[in-house]
Amino acid sequence: MLTGILAAIFFVLFVAYLWHIHRTYTFFIRIGIPGPSPTFFLGNLMELMERKRFTLSIKEWTKKYGRIFGYFEGHTPILVVSDPNILQDIFIKSFSNFHSHRPIAFDDPHMKSCHLFNAQSLRWKRQRFIINPTFSSAKLKQMSPLINRSVTALMKKLTEQYQSGQSFDIYAFLKRFTMDTIWSCGFGLDTDMQNNPNDRYLIQSQRVFSAEYLL
């Protein structure tokens, strides 16, 4: 008798779980948003893992489904928006509703060493408020020579690669260009990561960002 009751409870829970999964995976369909079809339990995680780079998946899906689409990380629906007009509404007009970023797996947003990349809610808002003056029009004009220097170095490296006649991964060059620009503009350090891939600041940056997401 007890075995039959337990089996019935298990069956009901299993059916409820399947209904929940079905309801979750039809979320974007119900609101008319396109996207890749999810697989049971994993959503679209396998596709992300197969390409090994998150940005490549997003780029491919954007070409296929447009500037607004949805995919699933497990059971979690993720909405991707790359339409400039909608992004303006999100970041400016509706900033009070979108004042933070998504949680990062295995990160504790309450830890003392919390920084801008993993802070949540009010802590993120406070840190963002503190650094905002750094990106005023006047400050950005002062940074122009540093940015231009990084751009010149990047163009020189790309020209050298083009003249070699061999294919290359531009991602590595753009990554070092970005880090050169951030370290020089944000910290006043004269780095040369684009010509020195073993630069200690570049290595440290890779460690930090790889811990946050796939760099």
CYANA upper distance limits for C-alpha pairs under 8 A (distance plus 0.5 A):
  1 MET  CA      5 ILE  CA      6.91
  2 LEU  CA      6 LEU  CA      6.72
  3 THR  CA      7 ALA  CA      6.60
  4 GLY  CA      8 ALA  CA      6.64
  5 ILE  CA      9 ILE  CA      6.68
  6 LEU  CA     10 PHE  CA      6.57
  7 ALA  CA     11 PHE  CA      6.57
  8 ALA  CA     12 VAL  CA      6.68
  9 ILE  CA     13 LEU  CA      6.67
 10 PHE  CA     14 PHE  CA      6.50
 11 PHE  CA     15 VAL  CA      6.63
 12 VAL  CA     16 ALA  CA      6.59
 13 LEU  CA     17 TYR  CA      6.55
 14 PHE  CA     18 LEU  CA      6.73
 15 VAL  CA     19 TRP  CA      6.65
 16 ALA  CA     20 HIS  CA      6.63
 17 TYR  CA     21 ILE  CA      6.67
 18 LEU  CA     22 HIS  CA      6.61
 19 TRP  CA     23 ARG  CA      6.50
 20 HIS  CA     24 THR  CA      6.53
 21 ILE  CA     25 TYR  CA      6.57
 21 ILE  CA     40 PHE  CA      8.37
 21 ILE  CA     41 PHE  CA      8.16
 21 ILE  CA     75 HIS  CA      7.83
 22 HIS  CA     26 THR  CA      6.72
 23 ARG  CA     27 PHE  CA      6.99
 24 THR  CA     75 HIS  CA      7.22
 24 THR  CA     77 PRO  CA      8.32
 25 TYR  CA     38 PRO  CA      7.32
 25 TYR  CA     43 GLY  CA      8.38
 25 TYR  CA     72 PHE  CA      8.30
 25 TYR  CA     75 HIS  CA      7.91
 25 TYR  CA     77 PRO  CA      8.48
 26 THR  CA     30 ARG  CA      6.59
 27 PHE  CA     31 ILE  CA      7.25
 27 PHE  CA     77 PRO  CA      8.22
 28 PHE  CA     32 GLY  CA      6.58
 28 PHE  CA     33 ILE  CA      5.53
 28 PHE  CA     34 PRO  CA      7.27
 28 PHE  CA     35 GLY  CA      8.26
 28 PHE  CA     70 GLY  CA      6.96
 29 ILE  CA     33 ILE  CA      6.40
 29 ILE  CA     34 PRO  CA      7.37
 33 ILE  CA     68 ILE  CA      7.75
 33 ILE  CA     69 PHE  CA      6.21
 33 ILE  CA     70 GLY  CA      7.10
 34 PRO  CA     65 TYR  CA      6.57
 34 PRO  CA     68 ILE  CA      8.18
 34 PRO  CA     69 PHE  CA      5.65
 34 PRO  CA     70 GLY  CA      6.85
 35 GLY  CA     61 TRP  CA      7.88
 35 GLY  CA     65 TYR  CA      6.53
 35 GLY  CA     69 PHE  CA      5.59
 35 GLY  CA     70 GLY  CA      5.44
 35 GLY  CA     71 TYR  CA      6.28
 36 PRO  CA     44 ASN  CA      7.94
 36 PRO  CA     61 TRP  CA      7.99
 36 PRO  CA     70 GLY  CA      7.96
 36 PRO  CA     71 TYR  CA      6.61
 37 SER  CA     43 GLY  CA      8.32
 37 SER  CA     44 ASN  CA      7.92
 37 SER  CA     71 TYR  CA      8.17
 38 PRO  CA     42 LEU  CA      7.90
 38 PRO  CA     43 GLY  CA      4.68
 38 PRO  CA     44 ASN  CA      5.62
 38 PRO  CA     71 TYR  CA      7.72
 38 PRO  CA     72 PHE  CA      6.95
 39 THR  CA     43 GLY  CA      5.26
 39 THR  CA     44 ASN  CA      6.93
 41 PHE  CA     74 GLY  CA      6.21
 41 PHE  CA     75 HIS  CA      7.12
 42 LEU  CA     46 MET  CA      7.52
 42 LEU  CA     72 PHE  CA      8.34
 42 LEU  CA     73 GLU  CA      7.13
 42 LEU  CA     74 GLY  CA      4.73
 42 LEU  CA     75 HIS  CA      7.59
 43 GLY  CA     71 TYR  CA      7.99
 43 GLY  CA     72 PHE  CA      5.28
 43 GLY  CA     73 GLU  CA      5.93
 43 GLY  CA     74 GLY  CA      5.08
 43 GLY  CA     75 HIS  CA      6.82
 44 ASN  CA     48 LEU  CA      7.12
 44 ASN  CA     71 TYR  CA      6.95
 44 ASN  CA     72 PHE  CA      5.82
 44 ASN  CA     73 GLU  CA      6.37
 44 ASN  CA     74 GLY  CA      7.54
 45 LEU  CA     49 MET  CA      6.67
 45 LEU  CA     72 PHE  CA      7.77
 45 LEU  CA     73 GLU  CA      6.02
 45 LEU  CA     74 GLY  CA      7.12
 46 MET  CA     50 GLU  CA      6.56
 47 GLU  CA     51 ARG  CA      7.02
 47 GLU  CA     57 SER  CA      8.11
 48 LEU  CA     52 LYS  CA      6.87
 48 LEU  CA     53 ARG  CA      7.50
 48 LEU  CA     54 PHE  CA      6.50
 48 LEU  CA     57 SER  CA      6.68
 49 MET  CA     53 ARG  CA      7.92
 49 MET  CA     54 PHE  CA      8.49
 51 ARG  CA     56 LEU  CA      7.50
 51 ARG  CA     57 SER  CA      7.25
 53 ARG  CA     57 SER  CA      7.50
 53 ARG  CA    214 LEU  CA      7.23
 53 ARG  CA    215 LEU  CA      8.44
 54 PHE  CA     58 ILE  CA      7.00
 54 PHE  CA    214 LEU  CA      7.27
 55 THR  CA     59 LYS  CA      6.57
 56 LEU  CA     60 GLU  CA      6.65
 57 SER  CA     61 TRP  CA      6.57
 58 ILE  CA     62 THR  CA      6.47
 59 LYS  CA     63 LYS  CA      6.88
 60 GLU  CA     64 LYS  CA      6.86
 61 TRP  CA     65 TYR  CA      6.24
 61 TRP  CA     66 GLY  CA      7.98
 61 TRP  CA     69 PHE  CA      8.45
 62 THR  CA     66 GLY  CA      5.34
 62 THR  CA     67 ARG  CA      6.18
 62 THR  CA     68 ILE  CA      8.02
 62 THR  CA     69 PHE  CA      7.89
 63 LYS  CA     67 ARG  CA      8.45
 65 TYR  CA     69 PHE  CA      6.66
 67 ARG  CA     80 VAL  CA      8.03
 67 ARG  CA     81 VAL  CA      6.24
 67 ARG  CA     82 SER  CA      5.44
 67 ARG  CA     83 ASP  CA      5.98
 68 ILE  CA     79 LEU  CA      7.84
 68 ILE  CA     80 VAL  CA      6.20
 68 ILE  CA     81 VAL  CA      5.24
 68 ILE  CA     82 SER  CA      7.03
 68 ILE  CA     83 ASP  CA      7.61
 69 PHE  CA     79 LEU  CA      6.54
 69 PHE  CA     80 VAL  CA      6.00
 69 PHE  CA     81 VAL  CA      7.45
 70 GLY  CA     77 PRO  CA      7.26
 70 GLY  CA     78 ILE  CA      6.02
 70 GLY  CA     79 LEU  CA      4.99
 70 GLY  CA     80 VAL  CA      6.41
 71 TYR  CA     77 PRO  CA      6.42
 71 TYR  CA     78 ILE  CA      5.84
 71 TYR  CA     79 LEU  CA      7.22
 71 TYR  CA     80 VAL  CA      8.48
 72 PHE  CA     76 THR  CA      5.91
 72 PHE  CA     77 PRO  CA      5.09
 72 PHE  CA     78 ILE  CA      6.20
 73 GLU  CA     77 PRO  CA      7.07
 73 GLU  CA     78 ILE  CA      7.58
 81 VAL  CA     86 ILE  CA      8.04
 81 VAL  CA     87 LEU  CA      7.56
 82 SER  CA     86 ILE  CA      8.37
 82 SER  CA     87 LEU  CA      7.44
 83 ASP  CA     87 LEU  CA      6.60
 84 PRO  CA     88 GLN  CA      6.62
 85 ASN  CA     89 ASP  CA      7.10
 86 ILE  CA     90 ILE  CA      6.78
 87 LEU  CA     91 PHE  CA      6.48
 88 GLN  CA     92 ILE  CA      6.15
 88 GLN  CA     93 LYS  CA      7.59
 89 ASP  CA     93 LYS  CA      5.28
 89 ASP  CA     94 SER  CA      6.27
 89 ASP  CA     95 PHE  CA      8.39
 90 ILE  CA     94 SER  CA      5.40
 90 ILE  CA     95 PHE  CA      6.38
 90 ILE  CA     98 PHE  CA      7.05
 91 PHE  CA     95 PHE  CA      5.46
 91 PHE  CA     98 PHE  CA      7.48
 91 PHE  CA     99 HIS  CA      8.36
 94 SER  CA     98 PHE  CA      7.02
 95 PHE  CA     99 HIS  CA      5.80
 99 HIS  CA    121 SER  CA      7.29
 99 HIS  CA    125 LYS  CA      7.13
100 SER  CA    120 GLN  CA      6.44
100 SER  CA    121 SER  CA      5.90
100 SER  CA    124 TRP  CA      6.86
100 SER  CA    125 LYS  CA      7.46
101 HIS  CA    120 GLN  CA      7.39
103 PRO  CA    107 ASP  CA      8.24
103 PRO  CA    118 ASN  CA      7.68
103 PRO  CA    120 GLN  CA      7.78
104 ILE  CA    118 ASN  CA      7.22
104 ILE  CA    212 GLU  CA      7.32
104 ILE  CA    213 TYR  CA      8.41
107 ASP  CA    118 ASN  CA      7.77
109 PRO  CA    114 CYS  CA      6.79
109 PRO  CA    118 ASN  CA      6.76
109 PRO  CA    119 ALA  CA      5.96
109 PRO  CA    120 GLN  CA      6.58
110 HIS  CA    114 CYS  CA      7.37
110 HIS  CA    119 ALA  CA      8.38
114 CYS  CA    118 ASN  CA      6.76
114 CYS  CA    119 ALA  CA      6.13
115 HIS  CA    119 ALA  CA      6.03
115 HIS  CA    124 TRP  CA      8.28
115 HIS  CA    127 GLN  CA      8.31
116 LEU  CA    124 TRP  CA      6.43
116 LEU  CA    127 GLN  CA      6.84
116 LEU  CA    128 ARG  CA      7.72
117 PHE  CA    212 GLU  CA      7.81
118 ASN  CA    124 TRP  CA      8.43
118 ASN  CA    212 GLU  CA      7.89
119 ALA  CA    123 ARG  CA      6.31
119 ALA  CA    124 TRP  CA      5.23
120 GLN  CA    124 TRP  CA      5.50
120 GLN  CA    125 LYS  CA      8.32
121 SER  CA    125 LYS  CA      6.74
122 LEU  CA    126 ARG  CA      6.53
123 ARG  CA    127 GLN  CA      6.81
124 TRP  CA    128 ARG  CA      6.52
125 LYS  CA    129 PHE  CA      6.56
126 ARG  CA    130 ILE  CA      6.82
127 GLN  CA    131 ILE  CA      6.99
128 ARG  CA    132 ASN  CA      6.51
129 PHE  CA    133 PRO  CA      8.40
131 ILE  CA    135 PHE  CA      7.92
132 ASN  CA    136 SER  CA      7.59
133 PRO  CA    139 LYS  CA      8.36
134 THR  CA    139 LYS  CA      6.53
134 THR  CA    140 LEU  CA      8.23
135 PHE  CA    139 LYS  CA      6.42
135 PHE  CA    140 LEU  CA      6.39
136 SER  CA    140 LEU  CA      6.66
137 SER  CA    141 LYS  CA      6.75
138 ALA  CA    142 GLN  CA      7.03
139 LYS  CA    143 MET  CA      6.93
140 LEU  CA    144 SER  CA      6.88
143 MET  CA    147 ILE  CA      6.72
143 MET  CA    185 CYS  CA      6.60
144 SER  CA    148 ASN  CA      6.43
145 PRO  CA    149 ARG  CA      6.64
146 LEU  CA    150 SER  CA      6.95
146 LEU  CA    181 THR  CA      7.54
146 LEU  CA    184 SER  CA      7.23
146 LEU  CA    185 CYS  CA      7.07
147 ILE  CA    151 VAL  CA      6.71
147 ILE  CA    181 THR  CA      6.42
147 ILE  CA    185 CYS  CA      8.10
148 ASN  CA    152 THR  CA      6.58
149 ARG  CA    153 ALA  CA      6.81
150 SER  CA    154 LEU  CA      6.69
150 SER  CA    177 PHE  CA      6.76
150 SER  CA    180 ASP  CA      7.10
150 SER  CA    181 THR  CA      6.60
151 VAL  CA    155 MET  CA      6.65
151 VAL  CA    177 PHE  CA      7.87
152 THR  CA    156 LYS  CA      6.71
153 ALA  CA    157 LYS  CA      6.82
153 ALA  CA    194 GLN  CA      7.54
154 LEU  CA    158 LEU  CA      6.70
154 LEU  CA    173 PHE  CA      7.62
154 LEU  CA    174 LEU  CA      8.22
154 LEU  CA    177 PHE  CA      6.80
154 LEU  CA    194 GLN  CA      7.48
155 MET  CA    159 THR  CA      6.52
156 LYS  CA    160 GLU  CA      6.75
157 LYS  CA    161 GLN  CA      6.78
157 LYS  CA    173 PHE  CA      8.37
157 LYS  CA    194 GLN  CA      8.21
158 LEU  CA    162 TYR  CA      6.59
158 LEU  CA    173 PHE  CA      8.44
159 THR  CA    163 GLN  CA      6.63
160 GLU  CA    164 SER  CA      6.84
161 GLN  CA    165 GLY  CA      7.56
161 GLN  CA    166 GLN  CA      7.53
161 GLN  CA    167 SER  CA      8.39
161 GLN  CA    168 PHE  CA      7.77
162 TYR  CA    166 GLN  CA      7.50
162 TYR  CA    167 SER  CA      8.41
169 ASP  CA    173 PHE  CA      8.11
170 ILE  CA    174 LEU  CA      6.73
171 TYR  CA    175 LYS  CA      6.55
172 ALA  CA    176 ARG  CA      6.89
173 PHE  CA    177 PHE  CA      6.60
173 PHE  CA    194 GLN  CA      7.27
174 LEU  CA    178 THR  CA      6.55
175 LYS  CA    179 MET  CA      6.79
176 ARG  CA    180 ASP  CA      6.52
176 ARG  CA    193 MET  CA      6.09
176 ARG  CA    194 GLN  CA      5.78
176 ARG  CA    197 PRO  CA      8.16
176 ARG  CA    202 LEU  CA      7.67
177 PHE  CA    181 THR  CA      6.74
177 PHE  CA    193 MET  CA      7.81
177 PHE  CA    194 GLN  CA      6.56
178 THR  CA    182 ILE  CA      6.69
179 MET  CA    183 TRP  CA      6.54
179 MET  CA    193 MET  CA      7.86
179 MET  CA    202 LEU  CA      7.19
179 MET  CA    205 SER  CA      7.94
180 ASP  CA    184 SER  CA      6.60
180 ASP  CA    191 THR  CA      6.47
180 ASP  CA    192 ASP  CA      7.02
180 ASP  CA    193 MET  CA      6.40
180 ASP  CA    194 GLN  CA      7.71
181 THR  CA    185 CYS  CA      6.38
181 THR  CA    186 GLY  CA      8.44
182 ILE  CA    186 GLY  CA      5.85
182 ILE  CA    187 PHE  CA      7.93
183 TRP  CA    187 PHE  CA      5.66
183 TRP  CA    188 GLY  CA      7.03
183 TRP  CA    189 LEU  CA      6.26
183 TRP  CA    190 ASP  CA      8.14
183 TRP  CA    191 THR  CA      7.50
184 SER  CA    188 GLY  CA      5.14
184 SER  CA    189 LEU  CA      5.22
184 SER  CA    190 ASP  CA      6.21
184 SER  CA    191 THR  CA      7.19
185 CYS  CA    189 LEU  CA      8.27
191 THR  CA    199 ASP  CA      8.37
191 THR  CA    201 TYR  CA      8.24
192 ASP  CA    196 ASN  CA      6.55
192 ASP  CA    199 ASP  CA      7.82
193 MET  CA    197 PRO  CA      6.06
193 MET  CA    198 ASN  CA      7.99
193 MET  CA    199 ASP  CA      6.17
193 MET  CA    201 TYR  CA      8.38
193 MET  CA    202 LEU  CA      6.80
197 PRO  CA    202 LEU  CA      7.67
198 ASN  CA    202 LEU  CA      7.60
198 ASN  CA    203 ILE  CA      7.32
199 ASP  CA    203 ILE  CA      6.93
200 ARG  CA    204 GLN  CA      6.66
201 TYR  CA    205 SER  CA      6.59
202 LEU  CA    206 GLN  CA      6.68
203 ILE  CA    207 ARG  CA      6.87
204 GLN  CA    208 VAL  CA      6.87
205 SER  CA    209 PHE  CA      6.68
206 GLN  CA    210 SER  CA      6.25
206 GLN  CA    215 LEU  CA      7.78
207 ARG  CA    211 ALA  CA      6.82
208 VAL  CA    212 GLU  CA      7.32
209 PHE  CA    213 TYR  CA      6.68
209 PHE  CA    214 LEU  CA      7.93
209 PHE  CA    215 LEU  CA      6.63
210 SER  CA    214 LEU  CA      5.87
210 SER  CA    215 LEU  CA      5.88
